[in-house]
Every structure is written in structure tokens, then in C-alpha cells.
Amino acid sequence: MPDSAAALAPLLDTLRRAPDVEADNLSASDATDRLLLDAAAEALDTQPQARVLVIGDTHGALTLGVSELGATDVAVWQDPLVAELSLDANARRWVAAGGREPTYRHIALDPAEFAGFDLVLMQLPRSLSLLDALAGFVAAGAHPATRLVAGARVKHMDLSMTRVLERHFASVHASLARQKSRLLFAEGPRAGTATPAVQLVEQSQVDLGGSDPALVPLTICAFPGGFAGASLDIGTRVLLPHVAPAARAAVERATAQQRQARAIDLGCGTGVLAAVLARASTELEVIATDQMRTAAASTEATIAANGLAEHVAVIRDNLLDAQPDASADLVVCNPPFHVGAAVHTGIAEAMFASAARVLRPGGQLLVVFNSHLRYRPTLQRVVGPTEQLDRDAKFTVTQTTRR
Ligand SMILES: C[S@@+](CC[C@H](N)C(=O)[O-])C[C@H]1O[C@@H](n2cnc3c(N)ncnc32)[C@H](O)[C@@H]1O
């Protein structure tokens, strides 16, 4: 296998993570990207016109790397919006530095868009069910010579990933590990193994607890890979009793000012909090946002399954970038405390800052977090006066009033 990493070093060196969280222990490309690019270089050597699909590129190393290796027909599927934004920003930076203008297109979570590629490069997702869905999309629309090359850090791989790929490809073999990463080569796509997209969504009826009418059992829908699957996160459960009262208080404040109240579920996952907001008052306009394609698809399904589509708009957005300043009366949020595999508070702090911008003065932010994270001083500083509404052995719920 050629060592393309040296040829691509100038490109890989220009990559930045922004607008994704940046930190000393987080990088914009990794050893798996370099292994995948070596495999791509070899494939493009024998088939320079290959149509290439990239799945799970984190910050553009793969998409821009294959373009730099000469591929001209490149599509890329990325679940997080920040990954798309980061790829686009890195493409602009690379061209400004004199690099080759890449031609690539972003594709949606639509099986039809995964069809007809010669080479598929994949950063393996953590979720086996998401891997199963994506490999199924690829195999369903493949031709006999389509090859899928998937890689990850060895510590994040196990035999079950090979088994999943073997459902969709006749032959799967692993490379030797290099710099703690490894590749799986899948060949001989099997037709007819993909689950129809609509059947991929898992559904369950979940008891939300409490006596509030907004907390009657909810049908939760989850696309593979979605946060907490079709079940209720334990942190969300602690936040739930406070959501409907806050929603009704928001409606009262807005009604006193003779306008409609607006509430936002920031980082909506499967849309549980958005559904409870919508149930709490029909006078509330509810927006559910998440940066993941899989989350937006899950929330749309949850909202539709509970007959709430008229009251909730689902948006794929990074933080609250699409929302105007001082436009919301209530934001509810169960922020993540991981960035990829690393524990990191940067994303929660960015969420609080975006909520502070979008809330009207007097508007409220409801947050649940692991008690050890001590977000209260941050909320106090970034948003406004903060009180503790609830606390159990693991979680704290706070309510912050936008100053
Ligand atoms: C802990 S989960 C909470 C999901 C859901 N609200 C619940 O309570 O079940 C956090 C969510 O934040 C989303 N998220 C992470 N970074 C984001 C960003 N930059 N912009 C929007 N959403 C983001 C994740 O995709 C994930 O769905």
C-alpha cells in the first residue's frame, strides 16, 4: 500500500476543527484517516475515474484528501452539521493556500443517494445499528465491483463490526493495525440485505412519569445511532417534570405582552422534550433543533407519531445559529458532555452562549446535567441568575433567567 500520508501532509496540516470544539487533546484528522487515504490512493491508481463516497468524514481529511489524490466525483455523508461546516471551511482554507479546488457534494440520509459508487471510504460509526443501516444503503445501490473500506481506532473496533459488514458484503477482511488504527475491506455487495429506510426507525411507547397531562406515555422514535435509542435518557427523565410548567409560564409571559410564545428544544435527540413542550400548551410555537441528521430524522418521526407535527418545527442546525437574537421565551436543553470519545464541556458552554443570544430578556433556560459538572457558575455568567430546581444522586436541573 502506498504511503500517501507524506504527499497529503500539507493538506492534513492545514485542517482545523472549527466550528467544531477545538482543544489541545482534539485533532482535525487521525491515523484512521491516513490509513483510509492510503487505501484510496491505491484504488485511484488503478481506477482514476472512480466515483467515491465518503461516510463519516470528521473534518474533511477524507473528502479533501481523495480530491487531492485526483478523484473528481466525490460525495460525502456526515451525520453532524459541524462536520459539514468544518469540511467546507477547510476546503476554502486549502484553496486559499493554493491547493487543488475540490469538487464534492453533501448527501442526505436517503438510501437513493448512497447508490452507484465504486469506492466507499468510511470512518466506522460507534453504533452498530447505524453501521448496519449505512452499509445496507451502500450494498443495495452498489455494482458488483463496489468496495467499501471502513476504519477506526483498534480500541473502538470489535468482531461485531465485521459481522455487520458480512451481512451486506460477501467478503470482509481486516488490515494489520497501524498507529493503533485498522481497516476492514468489504467486497462483493449482496443485493437485498438492506432494511427499508422506514423500517429502520425503532419505536417504543414510554411512560414519562408524573401526573401532568403533558407527561402521558409518548411514542419515541429513533433512527439507528440516535441518542438513547427509542428510550428515555435518565437525565431527561429528571428534567421532564419541570418542562410543562416552564412552557406554561412562557405562554403567560408572552400573552401578557400580546404575542405568541416560542420555545426551543436545543439538541433535541429523539424529540422527547419538544413533544412535551408541544403537549404543554397549544399556544406555544415549538422548535426542535439538533445538528445530527439522524437526530433530526428521529425527532420528525417522534413528533409525527404523537400527532404534534402542526406545533413543532424540526430544524438541523449547529447550536441555534438559524434563530434570531432575543426571539425565544424558553430554551430546554440536556447538553452532551462528550466531543467524540473525549469528555469535554466546550459544547455545553457553546449551547449556553447560543441560548443566551436567542432568549428574550426575562426568558428562561432549563438545563439538566451531571451534578459533578458544576455548570451553575457558567450559566450564571453566560446567561443570568440561576436557581437549582432539582437534584438527585446523579443529576442537577437548573432554571436560568436571561438577564
Ligand atoms: C444528551 S443529548 C439530549 C437529547 C434530547 N434532548 C434528550 O433529552 O433526550 C444531546 C444532543 O445534543 C446534540 N448536539 C450536540 N452538539 C450539537 C450542536 N453543536 N448543535 C446542535 N445540537 C447538538 C446531540 O446530537 C444530541 O442529540
Ligand as a Chemical Component Dictionary entry (heavy atoms), coordinates in Angstrom:
data_LIG
# 
_chem_comp.id                   LIG 
_chem_comp.type                 NON-POLYMER 
_chem_comp.pdbx_formal_charge   0 
_chem_comp.three_letter_code    LIG 
# 
loop_
_chem_comp_atom.comp_id 
_chem_comp_atom.atom_id 
_chem_comp_atom.alt_atom_id 
_chem_comp_atom.type_symbol 
_chem_comp_atom.charge 
_chem_comp_atom.model_Cartn_x 
_chem_comp_atom.model_Cartn_y 
_chem_comp_atom.model_Cartn_z 
_chem_comp_atom.pdbx_ordinal 
LIG C1  C1  C 0  -27.627 14.474 25.684 1  
LIG S1  S1  S 1  -28.393 14.534 24.091 2  
LIG C2  C2  C 0  -30.035 15.083 24.517 3  
LIG C3  C3  C 0  -31.108 14.647 23.539 4  
LIG C4  C4  C 0  -32.551 15.007 23.914 5  
LIG N1  N1  N 0  -32.731 16.446 24.114 6  
LIG C5  C5  C 0  -32.981 14.270 25.153 7  
LIG O1  O1  O 0  -33.047 14.905 26.201 8  
LIG O2  O2  O -1 -33.254 13.065 25.057 9  
LIG C6  C6  C 0  -27.620 15.967 23.401 10 
LIG C7  C7  C 0  -27.992 16.262 21.967 11 
LIG O3  O3  O 0  -27.272 17.468 21.569 12 
LIG C8  C8  C 0  -26.975 17.345 20.188 13 
LIG N2  N2  N 0  -25.880 18.261 19.815 14 
LIG C9  C9  C 0  -24.556 18.113 20.061 15 
LIG N3  N3  N 0  -23.860 19.134 19.548 16 
LIG C10 C10 C 0  -24.760 19.966 18.966 17 
LIG C11 C11 C 0  -24.654 21.192 18.255 18 
LIG N4  N4  N 0  -23.465 21.766 18.044 19 
LIG N5  N5  N 0  -25.773 21.773 17.791 20 
LIG C12 C12 C 0  -26.985 21.178 17.993 21 
LIG N6  N6  N 0  -27.145 20.007 18.649 22 
LIG C13 C13 C 0  -26.058 19.407 19.133 23 
LIG C14 C14 C 0  -26.601 15.881 20.044 24 
LIG O4  O4  O 0  -26.687 15.477 18.690 25 
LIG C15 C15 C 0  -27.618 15.197 20.958 26 
LIG O5  O5  O 0  -28.768 14.787 20.249 27 
# 
loop_
_chem_comp_bond.comp_id 
_chem_comp_bond.atom_id_1 
_chem_comp_bond.atom_id_2 
_chem_comp_bond.value_order 
_chem_comp_bond.pdbx_ordinal 
LIG C1  S1  SING 1  
LIG S1  C2  SING 2  
LIG S1  C6  SING 3  
LIG C2  C3  SING 4  
LIG C3  C4  SING 5  
LIG C4  N1  SING 6  
LIG C4  C5  SING 7  
LIG C5  O1  DOUB 8  
LIG C5  O2  SING 9  
LIG C6  C7  SING 10 
LIG C7  O3  SING 11 
LIG C7  C15 SING 12 
LIG O3  C8  SING 13 
LIG C8  N2  SING 14 
LIG C8  C14 SING 15 
LIG N2  C9  SING 16 
LIG N2  C13 SING 17 
LIG C9  N3  DOUB 18 
LIG N3  C10 SING 19 
LIG C10 C11 SING 20 
LIG C10 C13 DOUB 21 
LIG C11 N4  SING 22 
LIG C11 N5  DOUB 23 
LIG N5  C12 SING 24 
LIG C12 N6  DOUB 25 
LIG N6  C13 SING 26 
LIG C14 O4  SING 27 
LIG C14 C15 SING 28 
LIG C15 O5  SING 29 
# 
